[in-house]
Amino acid sequence: MDDIWFGDEAVAVDAQFLSDGEVRPTAFTWRGRQRAVAGLGRQWVEADGRHVLVVVPDGSRFELCLNSAQSNWRLLRAWERQSLA
């Protein structure tokens, strides 16, 4: 079962910016913990910026949002895997 978190917190993101406009986050830091990005989901654009779904190695999923006008990243949702041990 996943713990679901909804919010809006600043995060530091390492990313590649592709010529076709897509963004590929490779890692991000949230609440002092750096997480490598193992996979990308869909991307879409809304009024607040470009939203990107990412998966980390433990299977947890996150929705990141890049606001290009303000040059910042926000974490909007997290579906974190619960540890079994």
C-alpha positions, 0 to 999 in steps of 0.5 A, a space after each residue: 500500500 502507498 502513502 499518498 501526499 498532496 501538497 506544494 513544496 519546493 524541490 531541487 531537481 537535476 534534469 535534462 532539457 530536450 530540444 523538443 521541449 520535454 524535460 527529463 528529471 534525473 534526480 530530485 531532493 525533497 525534505 533533505 533526501 535525494 532520490 534518483 529517477 528510475 523512470 518517467 511517466 507522462 508530461 503535460 502543461 497547465 497554467 502553473 507549469 510543466 508537470 512530470 510524473 517520475 518513479 524512483 527505484 523503490 516504486 514510489 511515484 511523484 508529480 513534479 512541476 517546473 514553473 519556467 517563468 519563475 525557474 523553480 520546481 515544486 513537488 505536488 503529489 507523492 505516492 510513497 511505497 511503505 517499507 515492509 521491513 
